[in-house]
Amino acid sequence: RSEENERGESEFHGADGPLRVCDGRARSELSQAFIDSAVAAGHPVNDDFNAGEQDGVGWYQLTQRDGKRGSCALSYLHPVSDRPNLTVEKHVHVLRVLLEGNRATGIAGVRLDEVLEFSASREVILCAGAYGSPQLLMLSGIGRREELEPLQIEPLVESPGVGLNLQDHPNAGVIHAVEEPISLFEAMNPDNLARLMGEGQGPLTSNVAEVGGFVQTRAGLEGPDIQFHFAPAVFQHEGLIPGQEHGFAAGACVLKPKSRGYVALVSPDPTAKPLIVHNYLDHPDDRASMIAGVRACMEIAATEPLARYASGPINVPASDSDEDILAHVAANLQTLYHPVGTCRMGTDELAVVDPELRVHGVEGLRVIDASVMPTVTRGNTNAPTIAIAERAADLVRGRVPAGTAAAAA
Ligand SMILES: Cc1cc2nc3c(=O)[nH]c(=O)nc-3n(C[C@H](O)[C@H](O)[C@H](O)COP(=O)(O)OP(=O)(O)OC[C@H]3O[C@@H](n4cnc5c(N)ncnc54)[C@H](O)[C@@H]3O)c2cc1C
């Protein structure tokens, strides 16, 4: 329902939703070389990862509009910004949910030194993400008594699973220099900026990870355990330190990690960051997938035609032995920014929200964001989070969700 796919409507895609989904407009020859080398190394081509069959390599479709990121704000909020029943309060840091007994009645927040309270006549919806939502629940007294009391937070609702079950897609790979001036290095220049702003074209429309794919690295899995992201750029240090030369980066992330981390409070100060412990690659199966994934990146980078572009290693394992790859991973592992699971949906004792995303033990409070996912999706998390939000919008409004058996009846 969300999707407005430029390829049109099909069994797997919508074409009239608010979220524009496009083929990338920046198509680096390095990205095409990655696909060609992956195919030469034995991976199938996949023209649409979202059409039933996930395995294979190809170009990613993007949530872009006119060559620029089509965010949720742009796609959903801006078009309805003049609705009389919508007010967006900016620059407010939420401190906690206000509770009367076990009923949520509003939220408290601050805007600089201005203390604010907002009351809710029907319900409060938390959507502060997989790090922020469990933090806010705990700051509101919803969590484990033995952890809240030492922080002098009054435990109001026992919820033993808050903050647990943290999952993400850990990522590592290889980076090579390229002599020819064909990567995104120095793409940020006035000419390219003018093309982006004027025509929505050019290298600055690149989503960086232009191509990639999915692979099962061992037999007996339910689906791919590794996803590739290939960037025609020296993408290093989580993108925080710009590359100094032309190059490319090929990374592999663990798609269905068995390791679990947690988010915890270390301070009753609502403006303090929570403690975030990911325990990446704690489980041996995750390490096995990671090693196989990085090895696959090494193989693809060493296969023609990509191999002929690689003029020298910038950051690669010392060899393709398990030990050297694991040492490389230990030094270079990064998040793929897909944290989920810390307010897990379910009906068991550790579930934080029920199947309608209502916080167990509290009336009038839902969590609607990536934190409710029981396990991380086998692919990037933005579209799945939007799908959760669309389903939740129906639940909040009491509408029969589109596409269900009940709706068809
Ligand atoms: C750098 C980066 C790149 C990514 N790239 C991709 C990608 O290419 N494809 C993809 O599918 N996914 C991508 N993701 C992941 C995707 O953005 C997330 O899965 C998705 O945004 C999760 O949505 P959410 O609503 O759960 O949380 P968020 O989008 O994180 O929203 C939570 C919001 O709550 C706010 N907040 C938190 N605490 C408070 C508080 N106390 N008071 C007020 N506000 C608060 C935060 O500022 C934030 O705006 C990327 C993420 C990052 C960080």
The ligand as an SDF file (V2000), in Angstrom:
LIG
                    3D

 53 58  0  0  0  0  0  0  0  0999 V2000
   22.9080    6.2660    8.5330 C   0  0  0  0  0  0  0  0  0  0  0  0
   21.7220    5.3550    8.2950 C   0  0  0  0  0  0  0  0  0  0  0  0
   21.5200    4.8230    7.0340 C   0  0  0  0  0  0  0  0  0  0  0  0
   20.4450    3.9720    6.7990 C   0  0  0  0  0  0  0  0  0  0  0  0
   20.2460    3.4840    5.5370 N   0  0  0  0  0  0  0  0  0  0  0  0
   19.1900    2.6880    5.2920 C   0  0  0  0  0  0  0  0  0  0  0  0
   18.9350    2.2080    3.9840 C   0  0  0  0  0  0  0  0  0  0  0  0
   19.6550    2.5200    3.0320 O   0  0  0  0  0  0  0  0  0  0  0  0
   17.8640    1.3970    3.7870 N   0  0  0  0  0  0  0  0  0  0  0  0
   17.0550    1.0170    4.8170 C   0  0  0  0  0  0  0  0  0  0  0  0
   16.1070    0.2600    4.5830 O   0  0  0  0  0  0  0  0  0  0  0  0
   17.2770    1.4490    6.0740 N   0  0  0  0  0  0  0  0  0  0  0  0
   18.3120    2.2820    6.3350 C   0  0  0  0  0  0  0  0  0  0  0  0
   18.5360    2.7350    7.6020 N   0  0  0  0  0  0  0  0  0  0  0  0
   17.6650    2.2280    8.6730 C   0  0  0  0  0  0  0  0  0  0  0  0
   16.3470    2.9760    8.7730 C   0  0  0  0  0  0  0  0  0  0  0  0
   16.5940    4.3710    8.7600 O   0  0  0  0  0  0  0  0  0  0  0  0
   15.6650    2.5560   10.0800 C   0  0  0  0  0  0  0  0  0  0  0  0
   15.4120    1.1620   10.0610 O   0  0  0  0  0  0  0  0  0  0  0  0
   14.3430    3.2750   10.2940 C   0  0  0  0  0  0  0  0  0  0  0  0
   14.4960    4.6780   10.2360 O   0  0  0  0  0  0  0  0  0  0  0  0
   13.7860    2.8840   11.6480 C   0  0  0  0  0  0  0  0  0  0  0  0
   12.6540    3.6750   11.9140 O   0  0  0  0  0  0  0  0  0  0  0  0
   12.1990    3.9610   13.3860 P   0  0  0  0  0  0  0  0  0  0  0  0
   10.9430    4.7390   13.2750 O   0  0  0  0  0  0  0  0  0  0  0  0
   12.1930    2.7030   14.1690 O   0  0  0  0  0  0  0  0  0  0  0  0
   13.3460    4.8480   14.0440 O   0  0  0  0  0  0  0  0  0  0  0  0
   13.9700    6.2460   13.5960 P   0  0  0  0  0  0  0  0  0  0  0  0
   13.7810    6.4810   12.1370 O   0  0  0  0  0  0  0  0  0  0  0  0
   15.3470    6.2510   14.1580 O   0  0  0  0  0  0  0  0  0  0  0  0
   13.0680    7.3210   14.3490 O   0  0  0  0  0  0  0  0  0  0  0  0
   13.1550    7.5240   15.7310 C   0  0  0  0  0  0  0  0  0  0  0  0
   13.0490    9.0140   15.9830 C   0  0  0  0  0  0  0  0  0  0  0  0
   12.8250    9.2430   17.3710 O   0  0  0  0  0  0  0  0  0  0  0  0
   13.6030   10.3520   17.7620 C   0  0  0  0  0  0  0  0  0  0  0  0
   13.8130   10.2460   19.2120 N   0  0  0  0  0  0  0  0  0  0  0  0
   14.4460    9.2700   19.9080 C   0  0  0  0  0  0  0  0  0  0  0  0
   14.3990    9.5280   21.2250 N   0  0  0  0  0  0  0  0  0  0  0  0
   13.7110   10.6990   21.3690 C   0  0  0  0  0  0  0  0  0  0  0  0
   13.3370   11.4970   22.4900 C   0  0  0  0  0  0  0  0  0  0  0  0
   13.6350   11.1420   23.7410 N   0  0  0  0  0  0  0  0  0  0  0  0
   12.6520   12.6440   22.2570 N   0  0  0  0  0  0  0  0  0  0  0  0
   12.3210   13.0230   20.9950 C   0  0  0  0  0  0  0  0  0  0  0  0
   12.6440   12.3020   19.8940 N   0  0  0  0  0  0  0  0  0  0  0  0
   13.3350   11.1550   20.0900 C   0  0  0  0  0  0  0  0  0  0  0  0
   14.8730   10.2310   16.9500 C   0  0  0  0  0  0  0  0  0  0  0  0
   15.5380   11.4760   16.8760 O   0  0  0  0  0  0  0  0  0  0  0  0
   14.3120    9.7770   15.6120 C   0  0  0  0  0  0  0  0  0  0  0  0
   13.9540   10.8820   14.8100 O   0  0  0  0  0  0  0  0  0  0  0  0
   19.5780    3.6190    7.8630 C   0  0  0  0  0  0  0  0  0  0  0  0
   19.7780    4.1710    9.1350 C   0  0  0  0  0  0  0  0  0  0  0  0
   20.8330    5.0440    9.3420 C   0  0  0  0  0  0  0  0  0  0  0  0
   21.0350    5.6380   10.7220 C   0  0  0  0  0  0  0  0  0  0  0  0
  1  2  1  0
  2  3  1  0
  2 52  2  0
  3  4  2  0
  4  5  1  0
  4 50  1  0
  5  6  2  0
  6  7  1  0
  6 13  1  0
  7  8  2  0
  7  9  1  0
  9 10  1  0
 10 11  2  0
 10 12  1  0
 12 13  2  0
 13 14  1  0
 14 15  1  0
 14 50  1  0
 15 16  1  0
 16 17  1  0
 16 18  1  0
 18 19  1  0
 18 20  1  0
 20 21  1  0
 20 22  1  0
 22 23  1  0
 23 24  1  0
 24 25  2  0
 24 26  1  0
 24 27  1  0
 27 28  1  0
 28 29  2  0
 28 30  1  0
 28 31  1  0
 31 32  1  0
 32 33  1  0
 33 34  1  0
 33 48  1  0
 34 35  1  0
 35 36  1  0
 35 46  1  0
 36 37  1  0
 36 45  1  0
 37 38  2  0
 38 39  1  0
 39 40  1  0
 39 45  2  0
 40 41  1  0
 40 42  2  0
 42 43  1  0
 43 44  2  0
 44 45  1  0
 46 47  1  0
 46 48  1  0
 48 49  1  0
 50 51  2  0
 51 52  1  0
 52 53  1  0
M  END
$$$$
